[in-house]
Amino acid sequence: MNRYHLVHVTEFHYDGPVSESYNEVRLRPMHDEKQSCLSFQLATAPRSRSIVYRDSFGNWVHQFNVLPEHRSLTVEAESVVLAHDAVANGVRPLKLSEFDLQAREFCEEHFDFLAPTSYVPRLPQLRDLLEVSEQAGGDSVEGFARAASQLIHERFRYVKGATHVHSSIKDALDLGAGVCQDFAHVLLGLVRMRGLPGRYVSGYLVPPQTAEPNARVEEVIGGQASHAWTEVYVPGTGWIALDPTLGAPVALRHVRVAYGRDYGDAAPMRGVYKGHAGQRLFVDVRVCPAVDGEGHEQLRKTASRPVDINSPERSQQPAQQ
């Protein structure tokens, strides 16, 4: 079934009292022609009121503050999402040579998704990957993008902890390893160097056969349902979604939450607080079909381990796995 029940719980535990915690989250799934967000609610402990708005990329943002002293903060987002089947557009594949002739026409319109960022700088180490992807893509724009995604999947190892939340693509390129956040950034670096607009997507990857009672969260890359991938703009076709971590097409198991130039624009949660206490982070993501084969509501827990965070700037920002 393509109707999913998602619960995303983030807990911060502090070594001592903290106060004046200012936070924003991007946890409400997209609602468009590709998926429908049927319901969403956000709760915090200590309790707080949220201010809701759409950012410049169209993401839903919830801002909330916890001003009194507290020793823990829990943020729980619960949603029900219906994924839709993709509709084939039947457009003739665009050649790279044809694209080069019209690239200037939409460069200004998509400038944000072409310019380098701190996470996705333009590096000479990308040129080898770029040349291989062009040769494997068969002179097709979409073929090039798909070849680049597959090349990253084949050449880079998934190693949890190899990088950190602030790592740029240089770290992944040097190590030949990383997590989904890094692989999405490397693919962005490749397509942007070729002149194609690319955007970062944060969301969830629903475990395969998750309706089975014995299904294991390890079936998801990295053992965590939080996920990230890339969308590339192809003139005449639109945005195509690619998952270099999974090495397979983006499909109904991918639930989109936020877009951005890179992780910094689409981070699930970020915030700051006042105090000298250290913090520990715990993230619990529960994903399953909202209704089983007999029509009963169900929810299966899939939890990650607690993660220690060194936070000299007293910021709080979980990474995607």
N, C-alpha and C positions, 0 to 999 in steps of 0.2 A: 504494500500500500504506500501511497505517496503523501499521506497526511501524518505529520510528525509532531510529537509533543516534546518540547525541549525545556530543560531547567538548567540554568547556568548560575552556580553559586560561587561567589568569591568571598573569602574570609581573610581578614588581616588581624593578626594577633600581635599586640605590642608588648615590649618588655616592661613598660611603665605607662603612666597616664599621658595621653596626648589630647590635644584640643584643636579647634579651628581647622577641621578637615574639610577641604574643598575638592569636590570630585565631579567628573563627568564620565558617562558611560555611553557606549555605542553598542547596544545589545538587542535592539528591536530589529527583527528581520525585515528585509525589503518586502514591499507590496507592489507588484507590477505585473506585466504580462507573463513573466516567467515563474512567479510564485506568489501566493497569497498569504499574508499574515492574518490569520483568522482571529487571533486574540493575543494580547500582550499585557503583562503587568510587571511592575518593578516594586520591590519592597526592600527596605534597609533596616538594620538594627545596629545602633539606635535609630529610631524612626526619624524620618525627615521628609520634607516636601520637595518634589522635583519641579524644575522648570524645563519644559520640553520645546525644542525647536529643530528645524532642519538646517544642516550646515550647507556650505557652498557646493558640496558634492551630492547633496540630496539625502544624506544619512540622518536618521533620527538620533538626536542627542538629548540625554537626560542629565541635567545638572542638579546636584544637591549638596548641602553643607551640613556638617555636624559640628556645632560650635562648643557644646559642653565637653568636659573631660570624659574620656572613655578609654578602655583598654582593648577593645576589639571593634571591628567593623565588618558587618556582613551585608552583602548585596546579592539579592536573589532576583533573577529575571526569568519569567516563565512565559512561554509562547506556544502557540499551535500554528503550524505552517503547512500549507498545501502546495506541493510542487507540481508544476505543469509540464506536459510534454512539449519539447521544442518543435517549432514549425520550420520546416525547410523553406528557404527563400528562393531556391532555384536560380540564383544569379551565377553567371559565368565566372569562373575563377579569374581573378585579376593577376596579371603577370607583374613581376618585380620591375621589369623595364617600363611597363605602362604606369606603374605606381610612381616611379621616379619622375615622370613627366608632369604629374599632377600633385606631387607632394607639397609644393609651396602653397597650393590653394587652401589646404586645411591645416597648415602648420600653426597659424595664429589661433585658430579656433580651438585646437587641442594642445596649446603650448604647455599647460600645466602637466600634461601626461607625456611630454617629450623632453622637458628640461631635467638636467641632473639634480639629484637631491643628496642629502647627507647619507642616506641609506643606499642610494643608487647613484654613485658617482660614475663618470665616464672614465673607464680604465683601459689601458692598452692590453691588459691580460684578457680582455673579452674578444679581441680580434680573431684569435685562433678559433674560438667557439663560433664566432660570427661567420667565418669563411666555411667552416664545416657545415653549418646550418644552411647556408646559401646553396652549397653544392647538393645537399640532401633534399632540399625543398623543391627542386625541379622548376625553378623560375616562377613559382607561384607564391604570392604574398602569404596566403593562408598556409601553403605547404612549408614555407620558410618558418613561420611561427610554430607550426606543429613539430617541425624537425628540431627547432631550438629547444622546445619543451622536452622532447624525447631525449635529446642529447644531454640535457642537465640531469634527467632521471638516470641515465646510464653512467655518466661520469662522476656524479657526486654521491657520497655515502650519507645516509640518514644517521646522524649521531646526536642523540639528545645531550645537550650540555656542551657541545663543541663550540657553540657561539652563545651570545647573550642578547638581551632584548635591544641593546643599542648597537649591535654589530652591523657594519656595512657589508656590501658584497665582497670587499677586499678580504675580509676574514674567511668567508666561505671559499673564495677562489684560492687563497693561500693554503687552506686546509684540505680542500677537495671534499668538504663535508659541511653539514649544517642541519637545519630543520626546515619545515615547510616555509617559514617566514623568509629564510635565506634563499631558498630555491625560487620562490616567487620574485624576490628582488633581483636575483641573477637573470631570470628571464626578462624582467623589465629592462635591465641594463642592455641586454642583447637586442631586443626589438627597438628600443629607443635609439641605440647606436645606428640601427639600420634606417631610422627615420619614421618608424611606426609608433603611434601613440599606444601606451600601455598603462593600465591601472591595476593597483593592488586590490585584492578582494579578501576580506576577512569573513569567516562564517563557520560552518560546521560540516563535518563529513559523517553522515549517518553510517554506522557499522553495517556491513552486509549481513543479511539474514538476521537482523536484530530482533525480529519477532520471535525467533527461536528462544526458548527458555534458557538454553545452555550457551547462547552466543557470548563470545568474549570480546571485551573492549580491545584486546591486542590485535584484533582484525583490522583496526584502524591504524594507519601509519603512525608510529610514535606512541600508541596506546592512549590517545587523547582525542576526543571528538572535535575540539577546537581546531580549526584548520585555516589555511590561507592558500590562495592560488592567484592567477593572473588573467586579465582580460586584455586582448589586443584589438585595436580598431583596424578593420579592413575596409577601405572605401568601397561603397556599393553593397557591402554585406553587413557591416555594423560590427559590434563587439563580439568576438569569439572568446570563449572561456577555455583555458588550458591549465592543467594541473601537473606541473613538473615533478611534484613529490610522488604522486600516485602512479604516474606513468600511464594514465588512462584518461579518456575524455571526461570532462565535467558533465555530470548527468544529474538525475533526479535525487541522488544521495547528497549532493552539494546544496547546502542551505546558505544563501547569501545574506550577510548582515550589513556590511559597510564597504564603501569604495574609498580610494584615496590615491595620492601620488605614491605613497609607500606606507609602511606600517604606522608611521607617526600620525597619519591622517585617519586611520581606521582602527586604532588600538581599542580593544574592548572596554578598558577602563584606565583612567589616569587621574592622579590627584596629588595633593600636597597636604601636609599637616604640620602643626606646631608642636614641638617637643623633641627631646633628645633620645627617646626610646627607639630601639631597633624593632624590626618587624619580621614576622613569618607569614608567608602567603600560602593559602590552601585554595585550590580550584577544583570544583566538582561539577562535571558536565554530565547530564543525564539526557539521553536521546533514545527515542523509540517511536514506533508507529503510535499515533494517538488512539487508534482503535484496532483491536486484534481481529482475527478472522471471524469471531463470533459477535463482533460489535461491542466488545467491552473496552472501556478505557483502561490503559495500562501505562506503567512507567517503570523502567528498569534503570537502576543506578549504575553509573560508570564513572568511577572517581580516579583522580590523579593523586600522586603522593604530595605531601607538603613540600614546599620549596623554600629554602632559606634565601633571604634577600639582604644584601648589604646596601644600606641606603643612607650615605652621608648627607645627601641633599634632602632627606626626609620626604622623598616622593614615593608614590605607590603606583606601580604600573606592571600588570602581569603580561607575560609574553605568550604568543601563540606557539603551539607545539607542532 
